Every structure is written in structure tokens, then in C-alpha cells.
Amino acid sequence: MRVTDTADVAADAVIGDGSSIWHLAQIREGAVVGPGSIVGRGAYIGTGVTMGANCKVQNYALVYEPAVLADGVFIGPAAVLTNDTYPRAINPDGSSKSAADWHPVGVTIGEGASVGARAVCVAPIEIGAWATIAAGAVVTKDVPAYALMVGVPARRIGWVGRAGVPLVERDEHWVCPQTGARYVEHDGILEEAHD
């Protein structure tokens, strides 16, 4: 495990074996960073956030609680996972909001999924396994596994396989041009073909 001197890691945060926490990163109380994970320069991991094994949170990304990242999740530079559906600094009467005045909601990301640079994931949402969120996209709804999402608001423009490469439709299957893996689509859901 490598934690730079300039990182701010809470005493009760759990950092897995082989993980690296880089300059100016902040890991809050109760956060769990799985083994083999990397938290880049200036990134923020909120209180109680859970990251699986071999995740990468790139420079200046903000992962607010109660986010849950499965194994192998990639969060690009300056991406944001929010936690407040209706954010306000004050209550309707003008008084300052406190922690008691709102209930945090999170972003849950499935195994191997990627969130591109400067993308924003507006909680509460779930992003399916192996999905790819393009750089700059704003995700406001749940994302199915293997979906390729772009735009503001994000919309699905195709499918990607485990390699992250866009799939090509061929003979009633979707095929990864890099690995040859085959997938089938039923009612807007993509699954690996087992034939």
C-alpha cells in the first residue's frame, strides 16, 4: 500500500493491500478502498463510500457518499458522483441546511463499468456492469449493463463489451471486434451469449 504524505486519509478508512493514494487525495471516515485500487491526485472519496478491488479513481474526481463501486470500476478525471437529488444551501425559511435536513442518496456502479472524464452521475442511479459513460455525459437515469451512454442528458447510442470497445451487430448477435465475444439483446437488455 502506498499513501503519499500529502494525502488526507481518515484514521478509520480502510485501504486495501496494494492500493495507492496519491497527492492531495482525501479519503473520508469509514470509506473502504479495495485492494489494488488507485485514488488519483486531488480526488475525494466521501464518508462511508465503498470501492471494490482494482478500481481507479482519477485525478480530481469527486465520489460522494453513499456511492458503491464494484470491482474494476473506472472513474475518469474530474468526474462527479452526486448525492443530493434536490440540493439547496438553505431551507425554505432561509435557515442554513444541516446534515439533519437532507438524506444522501448514492450512485451504484457495477463491475468493470467506466465513467469518463468530467461526466456527472446524478444520484440516485445505478450503472450496470461493463457500461461506459462517455466523457462529459450527464447521467440522470439508471444505465443497463454494457450500455454506451453519451450526451446531456445521457442516452444510449450502442453497446460495449468487457473490453470497452463498441460492439458490432452481426447475425442477430452483438460481437466485440477486439475479443470476439458475442452478446444477445432482448428488450433493451444485453447479455453474454452462451452457445
Contact map, one row per residue, 1 for C-alpha under 8 A:
111000000000001111110000000000000000000000000000000000000000000000000000000000000000000000000000000000000000000000000000000000000000000000000000000000000000000000000000000000000000000000000000000
111100000000000001111000000000000000000000000000000000000000000000000000000000000000000000000000000000000000000000000000000000000000000000000000000000000000000000000000000000000000000000000000000
111110100000000000011100000000000000000000000000000000000000000000000000000000000000000000000000000000000000000000000000000000000000000000000000000000000000000000000000000000000000000000000000000
011111100000000000001110000000000000000000000000000000000000000000000000000000000000000000000000000000000000000000000000000000000000000000000000000000000000000000000000000000000000000000000000000
001111100000000000000010000000000000000000000000000000000000000000000000000000000000000000000000000000000000000000000000000000000000000000000000000000000000000000000000000000000000000000000000000
000111110000000000000111100000000000000000000000000000000000000000000000000000000000000000000000000000000000000000000000000000000000000000000000000000000000000000000000000000000000000000000000000
001111111000000000001111110000000000000000000000000000000000000000000000000000000000000000000000000000000000000000000000000000000000000000000000000000000000000000000000000000000000000000000000000
000001111100000000000001111000000000000000000000000000000000000000000000000000000000000000000000000000000000000000000000000000000000000000000000000000000000000000000000000000000000000000000000000
000000111110100000000000111110000000000000000000000000000000000000000000000000000000000000000000000000000000000000000000000000000000000000000000000000000000000000000000000000000000000000000000000
000000011111100000000000001111000000000000000000000000000000000000000000000000000000000000000000000000000000000000000000000000000000000000000000000000000000000000000000000000000000000000000000000
000000001111100000000000000010000000000000000000000000000000000000000000000000000000000000000000000000000000000000000000000000000000000000000000000000000000000000000000000000000000000000000000000
000000000111110000000000000011100000000000000000000000000000000000000000000000000000000000000000000000000000000000000000000000000000000000000000000000000000000000000000000000000000000000000000000
000000001111111000000000001111111000000000000000000000000000000000000000000000000000000000000000000000000000000000000000000000000000000000000000000000000000000000000000000000000000000000000000000
000000000001111100000000000001111100000000000000000000000000000000000000000000000000000000000000000000000000000000000000000000000000000000000000000000000000000000000000000000000000000000000000000
100000000000111110100000000000011110000000000000000000000000000000000000000000000000000000000000000000000000000000000000000000000000000000000000000000000000000000000000000000000000000000000000000
100000000000011111100000000000011111100000000000000010000000000000000000000000000000000000000000000000000000000000000000000000000000000000000000000000000000000000000000000000000000000000000000000
100000000000001111100000000000000111000000000000000000000000000000000000000000000000000000000000000000000000000000000000000000000000000000000000000000000000000000000000000000000000000000000000000
110000000000000111110000000000000011100000000000000000000000000000000000000000000000000000000000000000000000000000000000000000000000000000000000000000000000000000000000000000000000000000000000000
110000000000001111111000000000001111110000000000000000000000000000000000000000000000000000000000000000000000000000000000000000000000000000000000000000000000000000000000000000000000000000000000000
111000000000000001111100000000000001111000000000000000000000000000000000000000000000000000000000000000000000000000000000000000000000000000000000000000000000000000000000000000000000000000000000000
011100100000000000111110100000000000011110000000000000000000000000000000000000000000000000000000000000000000000000000000000000000000000000000000000000000000000000000000000000000000000000000000000
001101100000000000011111100000000000011111000000000000000000000000000000000000000000000000000000000000000000000000000000000000000000000000000000000000000000000000000000000000000000000000000000000
000111100000000000001111100000000000000111000000000000000000000000000000000000000000000000000000000000000000000000000000000000000000000000000000000000000000000000000000000000000000000000000000000
000001110000000000000111110000000000000011100000000000000000000000000000000000000000000000000000000000000000000000000000000000000000000000000000000000000000000000000000000000000000000000000000000
000001111000000000001111111000000000001111110000000000000001000000000000000000000000000000000000000000000000000000000000000000000000000000000000000000000000000000000000000000000000000000000000000
000000111000000000000001111100000000000001111000000000000000000000000000000000000000000000000000000000000000000000000000000000000000000000000000000000000000000000000000000000000000000000000000000
000000011100100000000000111110100000000000011110000000000000000000000000000000000000000000000000000000000000000000000000000000000000000000000000000000000000000000000000000000000000000000000000000
000000001100100000000000011111100000000000011111000000000000000000000000000000000000000000000000000000000000000000000000000000000000000000000000000000000000000000000000000000000000000000000000000
000000001111100000000000001111100000000000000111000000000000000000000000000000000000000000000000000000000000000000000000000000000000000000000000000000000000000000000000000000000000000000000000000
000000000101110000000000000111110000000000000011100000000000000000000000000000000000000000000000000000000000000000000000000000000000000000000000000000000000000000000000000000000000000000000000000
000000000001110000000000001111111000000000001111110000000000000000000000000000000000000000000000000000000000000000000000000000000000000000000000000000000000000000000000000000000000000000000000000
000000000000111100000000000001111100000000000001111000000000000000000000000000000000000000000000000000000000000000000000000000000000000000000000000000000000000000000000000000000000000000000000000
000000000000111100100000000000111110100000000000011110000000000000000000000000000000000000000000000000000000000000000000000000000000000000000000000000000000000000000000000000000000000000000000000
000000000000011110100000000000011111100000000000011111100000000000000000000000000000000000000000000000000000000000000000000000000000000000000000000000000000000000000000000000000000000000000000000
000000000000001111100000000000001111100000000000000111000000000000000000000000000000000000000000000000000000000000000000000000000000000000000000000000000000000000000000000000000000000000000000000
000000000000000111110000000000000111110000000000000011100000000000000000000000000000000000000000000000000000000000000000000000000000000000000000000000000000000000000000000000000000000000000000000
000000000000000101110000000000001111111000000000000111110000000000000000000000000000000000000000000000000000000000000000000000000000000000000000000000000000000000000000000000000000000000000000000
000000000000000000111100000000000001111100000000000001111100000000000000000000000000000000000000000000000000000000000000000000000000000000000000000000000000000000000000000000000000000000000000000
000000000000000000011100100000000000111110100000000000011110000000000000000000000000000000000000000000000000000000000000000000000000000000000000000000000000000000000000000000000000000000000000000
000000000000000000001110100000000000011111100000000000011111000000000000000000000000000000000000000000000000000000000000000000000000000000000000000000000000000000000000000000000000000000000000000
000000000000000000001111100000000000001111100000000000000111000000000000000000000000000000000000000000000000000000000000000000000000000000000000000000000000000000000000000000000000000000000000000
000000000000000000000111110000000000000111110000000000000011100000000000000000000000000000000000000000000000000000000000000000000000000000000000000000000000000000000000000000000000000000000000000
000000000000000000000001110000000000001111111000000000001111111000000000000000000000000000000000000000000000000000000000000000000000000000000000000000000000000000000000000000000000000000000000000
000000000000000000000000111100000000000001111100000000000001111100000000000000000000000000000000000000000000000000000000000000000000000000000000000000000000000000000000000000000000000000000000000
000000000000000000000000011100100000000000111110100000000000011110000000000000000000000000000000000000000000000000000000000000000000000000000000000000000000000000000000000000000000000000000000000
000000000000000000000000001110100000000000011111100000000000001111000000000000000000000000000000000000000000000000000000000000000000000000000000000000000000000000000000000000000000000000000000000
000000000000000000000000001111100000000000001111100000000000000111000000000000000000000000000000000000000000000000000000000000000000000000000000000000000000000000000000000000000000000000000000000
000000000000000000000000000111110000000000000111110000000000000011000000000000000000000000000000000000000000000000000000000000000000000000000000000000000000000000000000000000000000000000000000000
000000000000000000000000000001110000000000001111111000000000001111110000000000000000000000000000000000000000000000000000000000000000000000000000000000000000000000000000000000000000000000000000000
000000000000000000000000000000111100000000000001111100000000000001111000000000000000000000000000000000000000000000000000000000000000000000000000000000000000000000000000000000000000000000000000000
000000000000000000000000000000011100000000000000111110100000000000011110000000000000000000000000000000000000000000000000000000000000000000000000000000000000000000000000000000000000000000000000000
000000000000000000000000000000001110100000000000011111100000000000001111100000000000000000000000000000000000000000000000000000000000000000000000000000000000000000000000000000000000000000000000000
000000000000000100000000000000001111100000000000001111100000000000000111000000000000000000000000000000000000000000000000000000000000000000000000000000000000000000000000000000000000000000000000000
000000000000000000000000000000000111110000000000000111110000000000000011100000000000000000000000000000000000000000000000000000000000000000000000000000000000000000000000000000000000000000000000000
000000000000000000000000000000000101110000000000001111111000000000001111110000000000000000000000000000000000000000000000000000000000000000000000000000000000000000000000000000000000000000000000000
000000000000000000000000000000000000111100000000000001111100000000000001111000000000000000000000000000000000000000000000000000000000000000000000000000000000000000000000000000000000000000000000000
000000000000000000000000000000000000011100100000000000111110100000000000011110000000000000000000000000000000000000000000000000000000000000000000000000000000000000000000000000000000000000000000000
000000000000000000000000000000000000011110100000000000011111100000000000011111000000000000000000000000000000000000000000000000000000000000000000000000000000000000000000000000000000000000000000000
000000000000000000000000000000000000001111100000000000001111100000000000000111000000000000000000000000000000000000000000000000000000000000000000000000000000000000000000000000000000000000000000000
000000000000000000000000100000000000000111110000000000000111110000000000000011100000000000000000000000000000000000000000000000000000000000000000000000000000000000000000000000000000000000000000000
000000000000000000000000000000000000000001110000000000001111111000000000001111110000000000000000000000000000000000000000000000000000000000000000000000000000000000000000000000000000000000000000000
000000000000000000000000000000000000000000111000000000000001111100000000000001111000000000000000000000000000000000000000000000000000000000000000000000000000000000000000000000000000000000000000000
000000000000000000000000000000000000000000111100100000000000111110100000000000011100000000000000000000000000000000000000000000000000000000000000000000000000000000000000000000000000000000000000000
000000000000000000000000000000000000000000011110100000000000011111100000000000011110000000000000000000000100000000000000000000000000000000000000000000000000000000000000000000000000000000000000000
000000000000000000000000000000000000000000001111100000000000001111100000000000000010000000000000000000011100000000000000000000000000000000000000000000000000000000000000000000000000000000000000000
000000000000000000000000000000000000000000000111110000000000000111110000000000000010000000000000000000011110000000000000000000000000000000000000000000000000000000000000000000000000000000000000000
000000000000000000000000000000000000000000000000110000000000001111111000000000001010000000000000000000000111000000000000000000000000000000000000000000000000000000000000000000000000000000000000000
000000000000000000000000000000000000000000000000111000000000000001111100000000000000000000000000000000000111100000000000000000000000000000000000000000000000000000000000000000000000000000000000000
000000000000000000000000000000000000000000000000011100100000000000111110100000000000000000000000000000000001111000000000000000000000000000000000000000000000000000000000000000000000000000000000000
000000000000000000000000000000000000000000000000001110100000000000011111100000000000000000000000000000000000111100000000000000000000000000000000000000000000000000000000000000000000000000000000000
000000000000000000000000000000000000000000000000001111100000000000001111100000000000000000000000000000000000011100000000000000000000000000000000000000000000000000000000000000000000000000000000000
000000000000000000000000000000000000000000000000000111110000000000000111110000000000000000000000000000000000001110000000000000000000000000000000000000000000000000000000000000000000000000000000000
000000000000000000000000000000000000000000000000000101110000000000001111111000000000000000000000000000000000111111000000000000000000000000000000000000000000000000000000000000000000000000000000000
000000000000000000000000000000000000000000000000000000111100000000000001111100000000000000000000000000000000000111100000000000000000000000000000000000000000000000000000000000000000000000000000000
000000000000000000000000000000000000000000000000000000011100100000000000111110100000000000000000000000000000000001111000000000000000000000000000000000000000000000000000000000000000000000000000000
000000000000000000000000000000000000000000000000000000001110100000000000011111100000000000000000000000000000000001111110000000000000001000000000000000000000000000000000000000000000000000000000000
000000000000000000000000000000000000000000000000000000001111100000000000001111100000000000000000000000000000000000011100000000000000000000000000000000000000000000000000000000000000000000000000000
000000000000000000000000000000000000000000000000000000000111110000000000000111110000000000000000000000000000000000001110000000000000000000000000000000000000000000000000000000000000000000000000000
000000000000000000000000000000000000000000000000000000000001110000000000001111111000000000000000000000000000000000111111000000000000000000000000000000000000000000000000000000000000000000000000000
000000000000000000000000000000000000000000000000000000000000111100000000000001111100000000000000000000000000000000000111100000000000000000000000000000000000000000000000000000000000000000000000000
000000000000000000000000000000000000000000000000000000000000011100100000000000111110000000000000000000000110000000000001111000000000000000000000000000000000000000000000000000000000000000000000000
000000000000000000000000000000000000000000000000000000000000001100000000000000011111000000000000000000000110000000000001111000000000000000000000000000000000000000000000000000000000000000000000000
000000000000000000000000000000000000000000000000000000000000000111100000000000001111100000000000000000011110000000000000011100000000000000000000000000000000000000000000000000000000000000000000000
000000000000000000000000000000000000000000000000000000000000000000000000000000000111111000000000000001111000000000000000011000000000000000000000000000000000000000000000000000000000000000000000000
000000000000000000000000000000000000000000000000000000000000000000000000000000000011111000000000000000001000000000000000011100000000000000000000000000000000000000000000000000000000000000000000000
000000000000000000000000000000000000000000000000000000000000000000000000000000000001111100000000000000000000000000000000000000000000000000000000000000000000000000000000000000000000000000000000000
000000000000000000000000000000000000000000000000000000000000000000000000000000000001111110000000000000000000000000000000000000000000000000000000000000000000000000000000000000000000000000000000000
000000000000000000000000000000000000000000000000000000000000000000000000000000000000011111100000100000000000000000000000000000000000000000000000000000000000000000000000000000000000000000000000000
000000000000000000000000000000000000000000000000000000000000000000000000000000000000001111100001100000000000000000000000000000000000000000000000000000000000000000000000000000000000000000000000000
000000000000000000000000000000000000000000000000000000000000000000000000000000000000000111111111100000000000000000000000000000000000000000000000000000000000000000000000000000000000000000000000000
000000000000000000000000000000000000000000000000000000000000000000000000000000000000000111111111100000000000000000000000000000000000000000000000000000000000000000000000000000000000000000000000000
000000000000000000000000000000000000000000000000000000000000000000000000000000000000000001111110000000000000000000000000000000000000000000000000000000000000000000000000000000000000000000000000000
000000000000000000000000000000000000000000000000000000000000000000000000000000000000000001111110000000000000000000000000000000000000000000000000000000000000000000000000000000000000000000000000000
000000000000000000000000000000000000000000000000000000000000000000000000000000000000000001111111000000000000000000000000000000000000000000000000000000000000000000000000000000000000000000000000000
000000000000000000000000000000000000000000000000000000000000000000000000000000000000000001111111100000000000000000000000000000000000000000000000000000000000000000000000000000000000000000000000000
000000000000000000000000000000000000000000000000000000000000000000000000000000000000000011100111110000000000000000000000000000000000000000000000000000000000000000000000000000000000000000000000000
000000000000000000000000000000000000000000000000000000000000000000000000000000000000000111100011111110000000000000000000000000000000000000000000000000000000000000000000000000000000000000000000000
000000000000000000000000000000000000000000000000000000000000000000000000000000000000000000000001111111000000000000000000000000000000000000000000000000000000000000000000000000000000000000000000000
000000000000000000000000000000000000000000000000000000000000000000000000000000000000000000000000111111100000000000000000000000000000000000000000000000000000000000000000000000000000000000000000000
000000000000000000000000000000000000000000000000000000000000000000000000000000000000000000000000111111100000000000000000000000000000000000000000000000000000000000000000000000000000000000000000000
000000000000000000000000000000000000000000000000000000000000000000000000000000000000000000000000111111100000000000000000000000000000000000000000000000000000000000000000000000000000000000000000000
000000000000000000000000000000000000000000000000000000000000000000000000000000000001000000000000011111110000000000000000000000000000000000000000000000000000000000000000000000000000000000000000000
000000000000000000000000000000000000000000000000000000000000000000000000000000000001000000000000001111111000000000000000000000000000000000000000000000000000000000000000000000000000000000000000000
000000000000000000000000000000000000000000000000000000000000000011000000000000000011000000000000000001111100000000000000000000000000000000000000000000000000000000000000000000000000000000000000000
000000000000000000000000000000000000000000000000000000000000000011000000000000000011100000000000000000111110000000000000001100000000000000000000000000000000000000000000000000000000000000000000000
000000000000000000000000000000000000000000000000000000000000000111110000000000001110000000000000000000011111000000000000001110000000000000000000000000000000000000000000000000000000000000000000000
000000000000000000000000000000000000000000000000000000000000000001110000000000001110000000000000000000001111100000000000111111100000000000000000000000000000000000000000000000000000000000000000000
000000000000000000000000000000000000000000000000000000000000000000111000000000000000000000000000000000000111110000000000000011100000000000000000000000000000000000000000000000000000000000000000000
000000000000000000000000000000000000000000000000000000000000000000011100100000000000000000000000000000000011111010000000000001111000000000000000000000000000000000000000000000000000000000000000000
000000000000000000000000000000000000000000000000000000000000000000001110100000000000000000000000000000000001111110000000000001111100000000000000100000000000000000000000000000000000000000000000000
000000000000000000000000000000000000000000000000000000000000000000001111100000000000000000000000000000000000111110000000000000011100000000000000000000000000000000000000000000000000000000000000000
000000000000000000000000000000000000000000000000000000000000000000000111110000000000000000000000000000000000011111000000000000001110000000000000000000000000000001000000000000000000000000000000000
000000000000000000000000000000000000000000000000000000000000000000000001110000000000000000000000000000000000111111100000000000111111000000000000000000000000000000000000000000000000000000000000000
000000000000000000000000000000000000000000000000000000000000000000000000111100000000000000000000000000000000000111110000000000000111100000000000000000000000000000000000000000000000000000000000000
000000000000000000000000000000000000000000000000000000000000000000000000011100100000000000000000000000000000000011111010000000000001111000000000000000000000000000000000000000000000000000000000000
000000000000000000000000000000000000000000000000000000000000000000000000001110100000000000000000000000000000000001111110000000000001111110000000000000000000000000000000000000000000000000000000000
000000000000000000000000000000000000000000000000000000000000000000000000001111100000000000000000000000000000000000111110000000000000011100000000000000000000000000000000000000000000000000000000000
000000000000000000000000000000000000000000000000000000000000000000000000000111110000000000000000000000000000000000011111000000000000001110000000000000000000000000000000000000000000000000000000000
000000000000000000000000000000000000000000000000000000000000000000000000000101110000000000000000000000000000000000111111100000000000111111100000000000000000000000000000000000000000000000000000000
000000000000000000000000000000000000000000000000000000000000000000000000000000111100000000000000000000000000000000000111110000000000000111100000000000000000000000000000000000000000000000000000000
000000000000000000000000000000000000000000000000000000000000000000000000000000011100000000000000000000000010000000000011111010000000000001110000000000000000000000000000000000000000000000000000000
000000000000000000000000000000000000000000000000000000000000000000000000000000001111100000000000000000000010000000000001111110000000000001110000000000000000000000000000000000000000000000000000000
000000000000000000000000000000000000000000000000000000000000000000000000000000001111100000000000000000001110000000000000111110000000000000010000000000000000000000000000000000000000000000000000000
000000000000000000000000000000000000000000000000000000000000000000000000000000000010100000000000000000001110000000000000011111000000000000000000000000000000000000000000000000000000000000000000000
000000000000000000000000000000000000000000000000000000000000000000000000000000000000000000000000000000000111000000000000111111100000000000011110000000000000000000000000000000000000000000000000000
000000000000000000000000000000000000000000000000000000000000000000000000000000000000000000000000000000000011110000000000000111110000000000001110000000000000000000000000000000000000000000000000000
000000000000000000000000000000000000000000000000000000000000000000000000000000000000000000000000000000000011110010000000000011111010000000000111100000000000000000000000000000000000000000000000000
000000000000000000000000000000000000000000000000000000000000000000000000000000000000000000000000000000000000111010000000000001111110000000000111111000000000000000000000000000000000000000000000000
000000000000000000000000000000000000000000000000000000000000000000000000000000000000000000000000000000000000111110000000000000111110000000000001110000000000000000000000000000000000000000000000000
000000000000000000000000000000000000000000000000000000000000000000000000000000000000000000000000000000000000011111000000000000011111000000000000111000000000000111010000000000000000000000000000000
000000000000000000000000000000000000000000000000000000000000000000000000000000000000000000000000000000000000000111000000000000111111100000000011111110000000001100010000000000000000000000000000000
000000000000000000000000000000000000000000000000000000000000000000000000000000000000000000000000000000000000000011110000000000000111110000000000011110000000000100010000000000000000000000000000000
000000000000000000000000000000000000000000000000000000000000000000000000000000000000000000000000000000000000000001110010000000000011111010100000000111000000000000000000000000000000000000000000000
000000000000000000000000000000000000000000000000000000000000000000000000000000000000000000000000000000000000000000111010000000000001111110000000000111100000000000000000000000000000000000000000000
000000000000000000000000000000000000000000000000000000000000000000000000000100000000000000000000000000000000000000111110000000000000111110000000000001000000000000000000000000000000000000000000000
000000000000000000000000000000000000000000000000000000000000000000000000000000000000000000000000000000000000000000011111000000000000011111000000000001100000000000000000000000000000000000000000000
000000000000000000000000000000000000000000000000000000000000000000000000000000000000000000000000000000000000000000010111000000000000111111100000000011111100000000000000000000000000000000000000000
000000000000000000000000000000000000000000000000000000000000000000000000000000000000000000000000000000000000000000000011110000000000000111110000000001111100000000000000000000000000000000000000000
000000000000000000000000000000000000000000000000000000000000000000000000000000000000000000000000000000000000000000000011110000000000100011111100000000011100000000000000000000000000000000000000000
000000000000000000000000000000000000000000000000000000000000000000000000000000000000000000000000000000000000000000000000111010000000000001111100000000001100000000000000000000000000000000000000000
000000000000000000000000000000000000000000000000000000000000000000000000000000000000000000000000000000000000000000000000000011000000000000111110000000000000000000000000000000000000000000000000000
000000000000000000000000000000000000000000000000000000000000000000000000000000000000000000000000000000000000000000000000000011110000000000111111000000000000000000000000000000000000000000000000000
000000000000000000000000000000000000000000000000000000000000000000000000000000000000000000000000000000000000000000000000000011110010000000001111101000000000000000000000000000000000000000000000000
000000000000000000000000000000000000000000000000000000000000000000000000000000000000000000000000000000000000000000000000000000111010000000000111111000000000000000000000000000000000000000001100000
000000000000000000000000000000000000000000000000000000000000000000000000000000000000000000000000000000000000010000000000000000111110000000000011111000000000000000000000000000000000000000001100000
000000000000000000000000000000000000000000000000000000000000000000000000000000000000000000000000000000000000000000000000000000011111000000000001111100000000001111000000000000000000000000000100000
000000000000000000000000000000000000000000000000000000000000000000000000000000000000000000000000000000000000000000000000000000010111000000000011111110000001111100000000000000000000000000000000000
000000000000000000000000000000000000000000000000000000000000000000000000000000000000000000000000000000000000000000000000000000000011110000000000011111000001111100000100000000000000000000000000000
000000000000000000000000000000000000000000000000000000000000000000000000000000000000000000000000000000000000000000000000000000000011110010000000001111100111110000000000000000000000000000000000000
000000000000000000000000000000000000000000000000000000000000000000000000000000000000000000000000000000000000000000000000000000000000111111000000000111111111100000000000000000000000000000000000000
000000000000000000000000000000000000000000000000000000000000000000000000000000000000000000000000000000000000000000000000000000000000010111000000000011111110000000000000000000000000000000000000000
000000000000000000000000000000000000000000000000000000000000000000000000000000000000000000000000000000000000000000000000000000000000000011100000000001111110000000000000000000000000000000000000000
000000000000000000000000000000000000000000000000000000000000000000000000000000000000000000000000000000000000000000000000000000000000000011110000000001111110000000000000000000000000000000000000000
000000000000000000000000000000000000000000000000000000000000000000000000000000000000000000000000000000000000000000000000000000000000000011110000000011111111000000000000000000000000000000000000000
000000000000000000000000000000000000000000000000000000000000000000000000000000000000000000000000000000000000000000000000000000000000000000000000000011111111100000000000000000000000000000000000000
000000000000000000000000000000000000000000000000000000000000000000000000000000000000000000000000000000000000000000000000000000000000000000000000001111000111111000000000000000000000000000000000000
000000000000000000000000000000000000000000000000000000000000000000000000000000000000000000000000000000000000000000000000000000000000000000000000001111000011111000000000000000000000000000000000000
000000000000000000000000000000000000000000000000000000000000000000000000000000000000000000000000000000000000000000000000000000000000000000000000001110000001111100000110000000000000000000000000000
000000000000000000000000000000000000000000000000000000000000000000000000000000000000000000000000000000000000000000000000000000000010000000000000011100000001111110000110000000000000000000000100000
000000000000000000000000000000000000000000000000000000000000000000000000000000000000000000000000000000000000000000000000000000000111000000000000011100000000011111111110000000010000000000000000000
000000000000000000000000000000000000000000000000000000000000000000000000000000000000000000000000000000000000000000000000000000000100000000000000010000000000001111111110000000010000100000000000000
000000000000000000000000000000000000000000000000000000000000000000000000000000000000000000000000000000000000000100000000000000000100000000000000010000000000000111111000000000000000000000000000000
000000000000000000000000000000000000000000000000000000000000000000000000000000000000000000000000000000000000000000000000000000000000000000000000000000000000000111111000000000010110000000000000000
000000000000000000000000000000000000000000000000000000000000000000000000000000000000000000000000000000000000000000000000000000000111000000000000000000000000000111111100000000000000000000000000000
000000000000000000000000000000000000000000000000000000000000000000000000000000000000000000000000000000000000000000000000000000000000000000000000000000000000000111111110000000011100000000000000000
000000000000000000000000000000000000000000000000000000000000000000000000000000000000000000000000000000000000000000000000000000000000000000000000000100000000011110011111000000011000000000000000000
000000000000000000000000000000000000000000000000000000000000000000000000000000000000000000000000000000000000000000000000000000000000000000000000000000000000011110001111100001111000000000000000000
000000000000000000000000000000000000000000000000000000000000000000000000000000000000000000000000000000000000000000000000000000000000000000000000000000000000000000000111110001111000000000000000000
000000000000000000000000000000000000000000000000000000000000000000000000000000000000000000000000000000000000000000000000000000000000000000000000000000000000000000000011111111100000000000000000000
000000000000000000000000000000000000000000000000000000000000000000000000000000000000000000000000000000000000000000000000000000000000000000000000000000000000000000000001111111100000000000000000000
000000000000000000000000000000000000000000000000000000000000000000000000000000000000000000000000000000000000000000000000000000000000000000000000000000000000000000000000111110000000000000000000000
000000000000000000000000000000000000000000000000000000000000000000000000000000000000000000000000000000000000000000000000000000000000000000000000000000000000000000000000111111000000000100000000000
000000000000000000000000000000000000000000000000000000000000000000000000000000000000000000000000000000000000000000000000000000000000000000000000000000000000000000000000111111100000011110000000000
000000000000000000000000000000000000000000000000000000000000000000000000000000000000000000000000000000000000000000000000000000000000000000000000000000000000000000000011110111110000011110000000000
000000000000000000000000000000000000000000000000000000000000000000000000000000000000000000000000000000000000000000000000000000000000000000000000000000000000000000000011110011111001111000000000000
000000000000000000000000000000000000000000000000000000000000000000000000000000000000000000000000000000000000000000000000000000000000000000000000000000000000000110101111000001111111110000000000000
000000000000000000000000000000000000000000000000000000000000000000000000000000000000000000000000000000000000000000000000000000000000000000000000000000000000000000001111000000111111000000000000000
000000000000000000000000000000000000000000000000000000000000000000000000000000000000000000000000000000000000000000000000000000000000000000000000000000000000000000101000000000011111000000000000000
000000000000000000000000000000000000000000000000000000000000000000000000000000000000000000000000000000000000000000000000000000000000000000000000000000000000000000100000000000011111100000000000000
000000000000000000000000000000000000000000000000000000000000000000000000000000000000000000000000000000000000000000000000000000000000000000000000000000000000000000000000000000111111110000000000000
000000000000000000000000000000000000000000000000000000000000000000000000000000000000000000000000000000000000000000000000000000000000000000000000000000000000000010000000000000110011111000000001100
000000000000000000000000000000000000000000000000000000000000000000000000000000000000000000000000000000000000000000000000000000000000000000000000000000000000000000000000000011110001111100000001100
000000000000000000000000000000000000000000000000000000000000000000000000000000000000000000000000000000000000000000000000000000000000000000000000000000000000000000000000000011100000111110000111100
000000000000000000000000000000000000000000000000000000000000000000000000000000000000000000000000000000000000000000000000000000000000000000000000000000000000000000000000000111000000011111000111100
000000000000000000000000000000000000000000000000000000000000000000000000000000000000000000000000000000000000000000000000000000000000000000000000000000000000000000000000000011000000001111111110000
000000000000000000000000000000000000000000000000000000000000000000000000000000000000000000000000000000000000000000000000000000000000000000000000000000000000000000000000000000000000000111111100000
000000000000000000000000000000000000000000000000000000000000000000000000000000000000000000000000000000000000000000000000000000000000000000000000000000000000000000000000000000000000000011111000000
000000000000000000000000000000000000000000000000000000000000000000000000000000000000000000000000000000000000000000000000000000000000000000000000000000000000000000000000000000000000000011111100000
000000000000000000000000000000000000000000000000000000000000000000000000000000000000000000000000000000000000000000000000000000000000000000000001100000000000000000000000000000000000000011111110000
000000000000000000000000000000000000000000000000000000000000000000000000000000000000000000000000000000000000000000000000000000000000000000000001110000000000001000000000000000000000001111011111000
000000000000000000000000000000000000000000000000000000000000000000000000000000000000000000000000000000000000000000000000000000000000000000000000000000000000000000000000000000000000001110001111100
000000000000000000000000000000000000000000000000000000000000000000000000000000000000000000000000000000000000000000000000000000000000000000000000000000000000000000000000000000000000111100000111110
000000000000000000000000000000000000000000000000000000000000000000000000000000000000000000000000000000000000000000000000000000000000000000000000000000000000000000000000000000000000111100000011111
000000000000000000000000000000000000000000000000000000000000000000000000000000000000000000000000000000000000000000000000000000000000000000000000000000000000000000000000000000000000000000000001111
000000000000000000000000000000000000000000000000000000000000000000000000000000000000000000000000000000000000000000000000000000000000000000000000000000000000000000000000000000000000000000000000111
